[in-house]
């Protein structure tokens, strides 16, 4: 008696099934994520990052509803990661600017004459 499992061929696609197509919204999320990451240090990256994150919610729903006939998960995840990186860069730029401003403001004080205690 053999213990080898029988080999079954992979399921065949129905001829009327559509071909998998790349999601254009996932490409838009990636493009907005790239713009957000590049302009994040100038605080302007918050706007495209926010749009990318809002659009990513729609893309996830579309990919789930398409049941495998829409592809673009890698673009979606990369775009979301870049959008968050743009937000982090913008927050870091604001924090650094605040610290530099406070240190500059703190250096201005009264300058007393050397004979004053």
C-alpha positions as CSV (number, residue, x, y, z in Angstrom):
1,X,0.0,0.0,0.0
2,X,1.4,3.4,-1.0
3,X,1.4,6.4,1.4
4,X,1.9,9.0,-1.3
5,X,-1.0,11.4,-1.7
6,X,-2.5,11.6,-5.2
7,X,-1.4,14.6,-7.2
8,X,-4.4,16.8,-8.2
9,X,-4.0,19.4,-10.9
10,X,-4.5,23.1,-9.8
11,X,-8.1,24.3,-10.3
12,X,-8.7,25.7,-13.7
13,X,-10.1,29.2,-14.2
14,X,-13.5,29.5,-15.8
15,X,-13.2,31.0,-19.3
16,X,-15.5,33.9,-18.3
17,X,-13.5,35.0,-15.3
18,X,-11.8,38.3,-15.8
19,X,-8.0,38.7,-15.8
20,X,-6.4,40.1,-12.7
21,X,-5.9,43.9,-13.1
22,X,-3.7,46.3,-11.2
23,X,-5.7,48.7,-9.0
24,X,-5.2,52.3,-10.1
25,X,-6.2,53.6,-6.7
26,X,-3.3,51.6,-5.2
27,X,-1.0,53.3,-7.6
28,X,-2.4,56.7,-6.5
29,X,-1.8,55.8,-2.8
30,X,1.8,54.9,-3.7
31,X,2.3,58.2,-5.6
32,X,0.8,60.2,-2.8
33,X,3.0,58.3,-0.3
34,X,6.1,59.2,-2.3
35,X,5.1,62.8,-2.4
36,X,4.4,62.8,1.3
37,X,7.8,61.3,2.1
38,X,9.6,63.7,-0.1
39,X,7.9,66.8,1.2
40,X,7.4,65.7,4.8
41,X,10.4,67.5,6.1
42,X,8.9,70.8,4.8
43,X,5.6,70.1,6.6
44,X,3.8,70.1,3.3
45,X,3.8,66.3,3.3
46,X,0.9,66.2,5.7
47,X,-1.7,66.9,3.0
48,X,-0.7,64.2,0.5
49,X,-0.2,61.8,3.4
50,X,-3.7,62.4,4.7
51,X,-5.2,61.9,1.3
52,X,-3.2,58.7,0.8
53,X,-4.4,57.3,4.1
54,X,-8.0,58.2,3.4
55,X,-7.7,56.6,-0.1
56,X,-6.1,53.5,1.3
57,X,-9.2,52.7,3.2
58,X,-11.2,52.6,-0.1
59,X,-8.4,50.6,-1.8
60,X,-8.5,47.9,0.9
61,X,-12.3,47.6,0.5
62,X,-12.0,47.4,-3.3
63,X,-9.3,44.8,-3.1
64,X,-11.3,42.7,-0.6
65,X,-14.5,43.0,-2.7
66,X,-12.7,42.0,-6.0
67,X,-11.8,38.6,-4.5
68,X,-8.4,38.4,-6.1
69,X,-9.2,40.0,-9.5
70,X,-7.7,43.3,-8.4
71,X,-4.0,43.3,-7.5
72,X,-2.0,46.0,-5.8
73,X,-1.4,45.0,-2.2
74,X,2.3,45.7,-2.3
75,X,1.7,49.2,-3.8
76,X,-0.9,49.9,-1.1
77,X,1.3,48.8,1.8
78,X,4.3,50.7,0.5
79,X,2.2,53.9,-0.1
80,X,0.7,53.7,3.4
81,X,4.2,53.2,4.9
82,X,5.5,56.2,3.0
83,X,2.5,58.3,4.0
84,X,3.2,57.6,7.7
85,X,6.9,58.4,7.1
86,X,5.8,61.8,5.7
87,X,3.7,62.5,8.7
88,X,6.5,61.5,11.1
89,X,8.9,63.7,9.2
90,X,6.5,66.7,9.4
91,X,5.9,66.2,13.1
92,X,9.7,65.9,13.6
93,X,10.2,69.2,11.7
94,X,7.6,71.0,13.8
95,X,9.2,69.7,17.0
96,X,12.7,70.7,16.0
97,X,11.5,74.2,14.8
98,X,9.7,74.6,18.2
99,X,12.8,73.7,20.1
100,X,15.1,75.9,18.0
101,X,12.6,78.8,18.5
102,X,12.4,78.3,22.2
103,X,16.2,78.2,22.5
104,X,16.5,81.3,20.5
105,X,13.8,83.1,22.5
106,X,15.6,82.0,25.8
107,X,18.9,83.5,24.7
108,X,17.4,87.0,24.7
109,X,17.5,88.4,28.2
110,X,18.6,91.4,30.1
111,X,22.2,92.4,29.7
112,X,23.4,94.0,32.9
113,X,26.5,96.0,33.3
114,X,29.5,94.1,34.7
115,X,29.3,96.1,37.9
116,X,25.8,95.0,38.8
117,X,25.3,92.0,41.1
